């Protein structure tokens, strides 16, 4: 199993909410609590666990696009 890590950062509350909702619906999980960065943007870390089958499927898709 592999894991991906992603950080969302935006100063706009509407975009923050939309981005987090979209990622949660795609299988991402919140990692830690949201916070306001030094630049004033709302920030949230997320993780996504990938099983080996989904990675194999992704690699097949990438390889077929190269042909």
Buried (B, 14 or more C-beta within 10 A) or exposed (E): EEEEEEEBBBEEEEEBEEBBEEBEEEEBEEBEEEEEEEEEBBBBBBEBEBEEEBEEEEEEEEEEEEE
